[in-house]
Amino acid sequence: MDYPLLNVLLTMMWFFLWVVWFMLLFRVIADIFHDDSMGGWAKAGWTIFAIILPFLGVLIYLIVRGKQMGEREIAWARGSEARYYAAAGGVTQPTDQADQLTRLAELKNHGDLTQEEYERAKAKVLV
């Protein structure tokens, strides 16, 4: 079969964009349902808008509510982490500065953090 290299690259690009689009759509729908500040009707409206007119709905959602998406994601992750530590009986979340600095030093020594990341995290703990 005759399928030039440029056509293969264009097909791969369109497939990649298609995957990215679905990831964005699912991310927006997940954000709609994770947002506790919205009522049921607002969630239903945004969901229907994102499903009926997906391109327009997602783009408008990102314009109108996109700035707070990261904040809601961080709050959801912190809540998930708190539930994990509450469920894990013997494991405690480090709250003391010394515990946090010890944990950061262990991560740096293990190679999970670079020197720059370690310094930034240490500065946040000490502030």
Salt bridges, closest charged atoms under 4 A:
ASP31 OD1 - ARG27 NH1 4.00
ASP31 OD2 - ARG72 NH2 2.65
ASP35 OD2 - ARG65 NH2 1.91
ASP35 OD2 - ARG72 NH1 3.88
GLU73 OE1 - ARG27 NH2 3.50
ASP112 OD2 - HIS110 ND1 3.18
GLU116 OE2 - ARG120 NH1 3.10
GLU119 OE1 - LYS122 NZ 3.97
